[in-house]
Amino acid sequence: MLKPQVTAFFEPETFTYSYLVRDPLSKSCAIIDSVLNFDPDSGNTNTSSADLLVAAIQAQDLQLEWILETHVHADHLSAAPYLQAKLGGKIGIGAKITAVQQVFAEVFNAGAEFATDGSQFDQLFNQGDIFKIGQLTVEVLHTPGHTPACLTYLIGDAGFVGDTLFMPDYGTARCDFPGGDAATLYQSIQKIFALPAATRLFMCHDYLAPGRDEYLYETTVAEQQQKNIHVGLDKTEADFVLLRTERDQTLEMPRLILPSVQVNMRAGQFPPAENNGVSYLKLPLNLFK
């Protein structure tokens, strides 16, 4: 099996890992889950995190083929349009993005100009789809539960799981966003657990579990099966649903969910500028209790 070369880039403000995935037999590469830096106090964005990816690709003279999203992130803005403008490549996400767009089009009263058919993205992926990064084969696993559109990208011996799983000592993703469901997440994780035990799994976030002082991003299927505190050790679906539901009731909304979703449901583009040339993000009042 051809193994991808994987380089992780950590954005500490949102605890996000972005990945540069390279075909070892060519110059082809992909970026997974990029970050556009955003200051919610000022409303300013910058590309410092994305520029690290650009510099790495340019230093190795690589060809960017894909800019992949595992889901519509609720904790950081995507830098996909910036990366595409700098380096090319196609932006891809799960086909169920349409369900997410339909929900949040209403939340933000996005208007008729906002299409809810996923057309902002270059490619919509379904369960079982196959595509290439150079000579690397990518298989798409639909792994909903955190959101309806969540995907895992299986690239050689490596799986990029988005927010579906965290490091084993931290557990699993929340399921209380619109369209989320704990039982569905449990079944999605079983798809991942059915992969070969040695499959490398790459996390989208790490939040430093209690007792650990080092940020981590890579584990294996076997380690998750044996040690994941929420879903490993032969926990049943009923066990997981109870644990996940009770835990989700204690969680605050992510700090950047409102700006992030408005941008990410548009494939990283800002809402259309108004007649003064400025784009605005909406803050719904008293909608989420």
Secondary structure, DSSP 8 states (H G I E B T S, - for coil): ----EEEEEEETTTTEEEEEEE-TTSSEEEEES--BEEETTTTEEE-HHHHHHHHHHHHTT-EEEEEE-SS--SSSB--HHHHHHHH--EEEEETTHHHHHHHHHHHTT--TTS-SSSTTSSEEE-TT-EEEETTEEEEEEE--SSSTT-EEEEETTEEE-TTSB--TTT-B----STT--HHHHHHHHHHHHTS-TT-EEE-SB----TT--S---EEEHHHHHHH-TTT-TT--HHHHHHHHHHHHTT----TTHHHHHHHHTTTT------TTS-------SS---
